[in-house]
Amino acid sequence: MLIDKKYILRFKGIQTPFYFYNIELLKETLQEIKREISFHKNYLVHYAIKANANPKLLQLIAQAGFGADCVSGGEIQRALKTGFSPSKIVFAGVGKSDWEINLGLDNDIFCFNVESEPELEVINELAKAKGKIASVAFRINPNIGAHTHANITTGLAENKFGIAMDDIERIIQKAERLSHVHILGLHFHIGSQILEMNDFIVLCQRINLLICQLKQNHHQLKHINVGGGLGIDYEQPDKHPIPNFSSYFNTYAKYLNLSDEQQLHFELGRAIVGQCGSLITRTLYVKQGATRQFIIVDAGMTDLIRPALYQAHHLIENLSSDGDLEKYDVVGPICESSDVFAKDILLPKTNRGDLIALHSAGAYGEIMASQYNCRPLPQNYTSEELSDVKP
Ligand SMILES: *Cc1c(COP(=O)(O)O)cnc(C)c1O
């Protein structure tokens, strides 16, 4: 079992479905990242809020000293409310609204990651109106295909994100002429759930080339932000509860040519929170179909959309039964054929009422929940909350 027995006892009295967060694992993961970056000079990690914006987790991540990577005004508000310092907030996104830019300016956030020339102009104008100087980095589209699901690659020329490599020189020159922006550096983010270090090596090589080229034309860039994207082990979360941060940071240390004055920023989301969360659901019915056997649970794609959206795999465990293995499809109650969590998996003989856990659901789980079919949003509990309660 991936979840301690003492918590499973508590689960019995709780309305399902709900997210359960293992706070000890989150803390260990944060400590491990801090330990690993301490071996490198000038490495800074921002947590990508969009992976999971649960305030209970955000407070811990902020307390541990991490910055925040935001992709909307709402995320900036959430980050500020949960204790992230504005001086450690970076703001990315292809379509920043005026109110979102103003919010960033009013709070003097560290950096706007600018994704187009018209956005640069608008930021300059809005900053001018406030008599402020906006700090900006340029998000570059490095045209790299990461080896991950097509819906979560972001660094290909055909993707909507970032500024093309060929345009960057001209845009930097333009920004240098604008009165109310200050150029901090460059930003990249090539995709998510990346497990091949070679994808990050290719990114490093692209960045080296670009820095070299820009240096020749006397553009000094103090900050390089390489985004996030480090993947987690969805197949065997029990064997790899904490991603290999050592090899991740060492890859950058080895392949990226930075000067002593340059700072390297990371924006990790999934790798920080992915493994600490599980979706806990109850078996409503076990139904024998014409050709297959279904476990119908009370969680659906409205609570965890990744399997429906990206054909994602989550390890599924029956927390209540240790009977003989049988073959099942695990499905939700939503009126959509894509509301399927797994097909043809082996689980102990399952009965109505059995608790089922979908593991590795801490990232892009609760935050993507919807109220489709007029369903209530899933509740959430931390291991700390459940240790205090008497059974
Ligand atoms: C989503 C996102 C991240 C985080 O991605 P993970 O795969 O969760 O690490 C980082 N930076 C930007 C700009 C993003 O959009």
The ligand as an SDF file (V2000), in Angstrom:
LIG
                    3D

 15 15  0  0  0  0  0  0  0  0999 V2000
    3.2410   24.5090  -16.7720 C   0  0  0  0  0  0  0  0  0  0  0  0
    4.4400   25.3470  -16.7020 C   0  0  0  0  0  0  0  0  0  0  0  0
    5.5050   24.9720  -15.8820 C   0  0  0  0  0  0  0  0  0  0  0  0
    5.5110   23.7170  -15.0410 C   0  0  0  0  0  0  0  0  0  0  0  0
    5.4960   22.5450  -15.7690 O   0  0  0  0  0  0  0  0  0  0  0  0
    5.7010   21.1470  -15.0090 P   0  0  0  0  0  0  0  0  0  0  0  0
    5.7100   20.1710  -16.1000 O   0  0  0  0  0  0  0  0  0  0  0  0
    4.5600   20.9610  -14.0890 O   0  0  0  0  0  0  0  0  0  0  0  0
    6.9970   21.2080  -14.2840 O   0  0  0  0  0  0  0  0  0  0  0  0
    6.6130   25.7980  -15.8520 C   0  0  0  0  0  0  0  0  0  0  0  0
    6.6740   26.9220  -16.5790 N   0  0  0  0  0  0  0  0  0  0  0  0
    5.6680   27.3220  -17.3770 C   0  0  0  0  0  0  0  0  0  0  0  0
    5.7960   28.5790  -18.1420 C   0  0  0  0  0  0  0  0  0  0  0  0
    4.5220   26.5450  -17.4680 C   0  0  0  0  0  0  0  0  0  0  0  0
    3.5370   26.9430  -18.2610 O   0  0  0  0  0  0  0  0  0  0  0  0
  1  2  1  0
  2  3  1  0
  2 14  2  0
  3  4  1  0
  3 10  2  0
  4  5  1  0
  5  6  1  0
  6  7  2  0
  6  8  1  0
  6  9  1  0
 10 11  1  0
 11 12  2  0
 12 13  1  0
 12 14  1  0
 14 15  1  0
M  END
$$$$
